[in-house]
Amino acid sequence: MTPETLPDGPWDLVAHVAAVREGALDPVAEIDRRMARIAAAGPAINAIRTPTADTARVQAAAGAGSALAGAALGHKDMFDRPERRMTCGARIREAHVPTGLATALARLDAAGGADLATLSMSEFAQAPTGHNGHFGAVRNPHDAERVSGGSSSGSAAAVAAGFVLGSLGSDTGGSIRIPAACCGVTGLKPTWSRVSAAGAMPLAPSFDCIGPIARSARDCALLLRLIAGADPRDGDCSSRPVPDYGTALDGDLRGQRIGLPEGPFLQDLPGAIRARFDAALEVLTARGAKLHRVTIPHLDRITACAGIASRVEVAGQHLGWMQNRPGDYAPMVSARMYPGYAIPGALYIEAMRQRPGLMRQVLEDTFGAVDMLALPTLKDTPPTIAESDIETGGEGAVARFLSLSANTRTVSFLGLPAISVPMGPCAQGMPTGLQLVGRPFAEARLLRAADALQRDTAWHRRLPVIPHVPVHP
């Protein structure tokens, strides 16, 4: 599968909305075109879990005049929708049918989105690769032998392959940003509490973020504006006003200070990744940004506290099933949860006690000097599915598996917003991602920088060429 630039057509969400409003595009016919593409390419990618084309056609017809203009969307298989199966990528939930509707889906429905399918994910959102021992791995549309990234694997792969125009994923340690980088699309992890988690599967609740994956920063800005904001169903959800993120996308980065964090984030990068990273920085500086070297204080302590807190919270969510149905988990998943049950409660309490002070120190010391951080989303190219399968690949596979989240985990513990934006192919032709990290609730600033990069590059417009699937859907 070799990539090529997108042909003319509504491959991105904003273009779809404009075409429908101009009368140049029938959103119901677009649903049929997407379904035809899924029928042809779906088995090769394994991104689709449960298609709902009939419902999507009705939604597309009704939503033509709304903010999303009946656009074809699909979402990670962890959001409640009545009378539709929701598996969370797990055998335990294989027959589960919710009775309620997730707040984020309700808001997209109200804005005229058409929910085309649930999308594959790692079991209970617990693999950064996209492996799934029950339903099979999601394959990267740019190279079917390589991982799609996870855990929002189907979301990124479905957008990259042209099955849907946008998707909701979740990010607890990198699960939006990692697959977005692997598949060459744009993925935004908002500030913790920016988007309601009501009706979404919890993993580690004080880390979990719901956010969009789409082709461009402009698409993500539209989706975030629609799903963000206070929700009485989620007591942790922020009541801060939601800006119109799209108005910030003016391409002007004059006065913006971009920090290059010292430490492990930029160390030992392969030459191809470093070259793509440096080229992306050149685009941003040409737009007016200034680069600064910065440090992140107490990084070792942040890493330790993040590991303790996340493991305990994940283990707590699964205590009942792990006691009564441990054999229904894939070995890779249950093995990751067992350590959480061995961590004393006092250590979890201490990690959470230190969290506010560590966050405050980073904001003062690091973000007191810069407006955002820049680092590669991934420190290497996406591995193959075989070489990162920790059930069969030995120690080397474990190392490749864990390395995928090396540059994303810290951000999640600190609750900061971050975006992964394509920065071009590496030597093997696989996508790479630039990660931008900001202060709490600074999503508009990150989206502006990501959009500025995309104004001067076309990497987000690369469409995988999948055998036996026409470029035009």
N, C-alpha and C positions, 0 to 999 in steps of 0.2 A: 504494500500500500504506500504509494508516494503522494506527497501533498502537492496541491497546486492552489493558486489564488482563486477565491470565489468568483464565479461568473456573476453577471448582473442578475439581480433577483432579490427577493425578500429573505435573505439568509439571516439577517439580524432583526431584532425586535423593533427597534425604532423605525427601520425602513418599512417593515410590515405595517406598522400603525399608519405611517404616512401614506403608503400605497392604498390601504383600505379607505382612508379618509378622502383620498383623491378620486375614488371610484375605479382605480386601476386594478384592484385585487378583490376577489371574492373569498372571504375568510373560510367559508364552508368548503369551497373547492381546495383551499390550502390544507385543510385537515385531510382530505382524501389524498392529496399529493404526499403529505408526510406519511400517511399510513402505507402508501405504495412503497415509499422508500424503506420504511420499517420492514415491510414484508420481504423486500429484496435483500436488505443488509442486516436486519435484526439478528438472525441466527449467527452471523459472523462476529457480532460485537457482544451480544448477550446483555444489552443495557436495559431492555424492556422486561418488566416483570408482569404487569397486568394491564393490557391495553383497554381503553374505554372510549373507543371511537364514536359510538352512538351518542354518548353524553357530550363529548367534545363538539360534535356537529351542532347539537342544540345550543350549547354555550356559545359557539362561534357565531351562529346566526343572531342570537340575542345580544351579543356583545359588540357587534360591528361598530356601533357608534360610541363606544366607551373608551376609556383610557388605553386599554390593551387591544382594542379592535378585534376581538375574537382570536387572538394569537394562540398558536399551539404551544402549550406548556406541558411539562411532565415533571414529577417531583419524586424525590427520594422516598422509598417505600416505608415511611415512618410517620406519615401525617394522617390523622384521622379524617376519613370521609365516610359518611353513613352508607351502608349497604355495599361497600367495596372492600375487598380483602386487603389487609395491611399486614405484611409478614415481618417487617424489620429485618429481612434477610435471614430469618431463623426458622428452623423446623418447629420450634415451640409455638411460634405465632402463625404457622402456615395456614390455619383455618380461621384466624381471627378476623372478624368483621366489626369495625367500630360502629357506635351509635351516634357519636357526636362529630363535629366538624372542627378541624384545627383552625385557630384564628387566622393564621397566615394564609391558608387556602381560602377561607371565607373572604378575606380582603381582596385576593386576586380574582375570585369569582365575581365580586361586586364591581371590580374594575374591568370586567369583560374578558377575562382570560378563559381559554378553553383547555381543560385538564385532559390531556390525551392519553396518559398512562402513568402508572406507578413505575418507578425506575429502580433497577437493581442496586444493591448496596452490600457492603461487607456485613457479615452476621453481627447484629446488634451494634453496628458502627464500630467494629473493633479490629479493623485491619487497614493500614495506610496504603495497601497495595491494590485492593479490589478483589483479593481472593475470597471465595465463599465455598465452604465445604459442603453445603447443601444444594445450592443452585448453580454452582460453577463460577469461575472468575469472569469478571467483565474484561473484555479485551480492548486494547488501545486501538482506536480507529486508524491511527497513523502506522501501526505495526501490530498485527494481531498476536504476535508472540510476546509482546511486552505488556506490562501492567498498565491499567488505566489510572492507577492511584485510587486512594480510598480515604474515608469510607464512602463518600458520595460519588462512588465510581460510575454508576449508571447516569447520574446527572451530568457529569462532565463529558462522558462518552456520547451521550445522546445529543448534547448541544454540538459537540465537535463533528459528529456524523451527519448533522442536519435533520435529525428526527424531530427535534423540538427547538423553539426559539429561546427558551429560557427555562430555568429549573430552580427549585429550592433544594438546598442541601443543609447539612448541619456540620458544625465545626467545633470539636472539643479539644483537639490537639493539632489540627491541620487538615481536617477532613473535607473542607471546601477548597483550600488553597493547594493542597497536594494534587488532587485529581485535575484541577484546573491547569496547573503547570504541566502535568503529564500529557494532557490531551490538547494543549494549545489554545485554551479559552480563558475567559476572565472570571475570577471567583472572588467574592467579597465576604470576609468575615466581619460583621459589624461589631461595635462595642458590645460587651456583655450587657444585657438588659435592653438593648435598643429595639429588638424585635421580640414579640410575644412567643413563648414556647408552649402556650396552651394547646393541647391536642397533638403535640409532637412527642415522640419517644424520648424519654430522658436517658442520658448515659452517665454523665457526671454533672449534676445540675448547676454547680457554681462555675463551671467551665463552658457549658453548652451554649452555642450561638446558632441561630437560624439565619441563613443568608442566601443571596442569589448567585447562580452560575449562569453566565450568558456569553455571547460572543464578544461583547465590547463593554468598556466602562460606561458608555452612555446607556446601554441596555441595563446594566446593573443599577445605575442611578435611578432609572425609571422603576424598576422592581422594588428597590429599597424604599423609595418614597411611598409606594403603595402598601408595603407590609409593616413598616415601622410605626411605632407610637403606642401610647398607653393602652392597656387591656385589663379590665377588671377581673378577667379570668386568670391573670398571671400577676401575682402580687409583687414579683421582682421586676416587672417590666417598667422601664423608665417612662415618666410622664413629660419629659422634655419635649418641646415642640419639634415637629418633623419639618426640616427645610425642604425646599424644592431643589434636590441635589443637581438636577440638570442645569439649573441656571449658573452653577459654579464652573461649568465645563467650557471655559473660554480660551484654553490653551496657553494662558499667560502664567508663567512660573517665576516671574521677576520677584525677587525678595524671598523666595522660598529656600530654606536651608535644609539640605538633605544630609543626614548623618550616615557615615559608613562605620558600623560598629566594629570595634576591635575585639579580638577574641576568636572563638572557634567558627563564627558564622562565615567568615571569608577566608579561612585557612584551608589549605589542601584542596583547593578547587581544581578540577581538571582544566586543561588549557582551553577547551572549547567552551566550557561554562564561563570561565573568566572572560573570555573574549566577548561573549554575548552580553555579559553583565557590563563590561566597560563600554560597549557600544550603546547600550541602553542609557547609561549615565551620560554619554556624550549628547544624546538627543535631549535629555532633560536639561543639561546645562546650556545647550544651544537655545532652549526656551526660556532661559533666565535663571535657573536654579543654581545655587552655590553648594559645593561639597565641603563637608567637614568631617574630620575624624572624631569619633566619640567612643566613650566606654559605657557599658551597662554595669552599674554597681552590683556587687553581691551576686554575681551570676551563678556561682556554685550553690549558694543558698537558695536562690530562686529555683534552680533545677531540682534540688533535693526536695523542697517543699511542694513543688508541682507534682513530682512523682508520688509522694506520699498521699497528697490530697486526692489526686485523680484516681489512684488505685483503690483507695477506701470508698470513694463515692461510687465508682463502677461496681465494686463488689457488693456494696449495700443495695444497689438497685436489683441485683440478681440473687440475693440471699435465698429466697424461697425456692426458686427454680434450681439453684445449685444444690440445695439440700434434697430436693425431691425428684429432679429430672436431670442430673448431671450428664447422663449419657446422650441427651438430646442436643448438647452443644458439640460443635466441632472441636477436636482436641486442641487446635491452635487457639481457640477462643477461651475455653475453660482454663487452659494453662496460663493465659494472661490474667485471669481473674483470681486464681488461688492466692497469689502473694498479698492481695488486698485483705484477705481474711487473717493474715499473720501480722499485720501492722497494728500495734497497740493503739487504742483510742486516744491515749495521751499524746502520741506523736501526731495524729491527725489534728487534734485540737491546737497543738503548738504550731503546726504548719499554717493553719487557718488564722491563728493569732498573729503570726508574722506577716501574713499576706498584705494587709493595708499599709504597714510601714515600708515594705519592699516596693509596693506600687508607688507610694509617695516619693521614695528615694529615686526611683527611675524617672518619674516625672520631673523632679527637681534637677537632678544631675544630668540626665540625658536629654530630655525634651525641654529643659531650660535653655539648651544651647542650639537645638535644631527643631524644625517643624515636623520632620518625618525621618524615618530610617529607611535605608535601601539595602537589600541583601538578596541573593538568589533564593527562590522558594525551595528549590532542591539543590543539594550539593553535588549531584551527579545526574547522569541521564537515567530515565526510567529503566529499571532492570527488566529482564524477561520474567515471565510468569514462573517458569521452572526454577530459575536461580534465586528467586525470592520466596519460594514455598517453604516455610519453616517446618512443615511436617515431613518433608522429604529431602530437603537440601542441606541439612547440617548447619554447622556454625556459620559458614559463609552466607547462607540464606538468612539466618537470623540477623547478621550484621547488615545485609542489604535491606531487609525489612525495617529495621529500626532506624537506619540512616535516612529514610524518606522524611521523617518528621524532625530531624535534627535542627532545622532552622525555623520550625513553626511552634514547637511546644512552649517555649518561653512566653511568646505573645499570648497564648491562651491563658496561662496562669495569671498574667497581669491584666486580663480583660480588655486588652487594647484592640482597636480596629486594624485590619490588615487586608490588603488586596494583592492577589497574584495576577499579573498581566503578562501575556506572551512577549518574549524578547528575542524570538528567532530560533531556528533549528541549530542543533549541534552537528558534529561531524557525521553522525549516523542518520541525520535527517529528523531526529526526534525533537519535539518542542522543548523549550526551556522557559522558566518563569521568573520574572522580577517581582519580588515581594516588597511592598511599601507598607510601613507600619506607622501609625499616628497616635496622637493623644486620644483619650476617651472622647467620643462623639465628634471626632474630626474626619468623619467619612467623606465629607464634601471635599476636603483638601486632598485626600488620597485619590478620590475619583478624578479630580482635576489633573493631578499629575499623571494618572494612568491614561486619561483621555489625551493629554498632551503627547505622550509617547505614541499613542495610536493614531494621532493626526499625521505623524511623520514616519510611520512604519505601517506595514500591511500584514504583520504576523498574525494578528487576530482574524484575518480574512482567509487564512489557509484552510482549504477543505480537503480532508483525506480522500484519496481516490480508492474506493473499495471495489475489489474485483466483482464484475458482473452487475455493478450498480451504476447507472448513468449519473453524470455530474448534475444535470438538471433533473430535479425530482419529478 
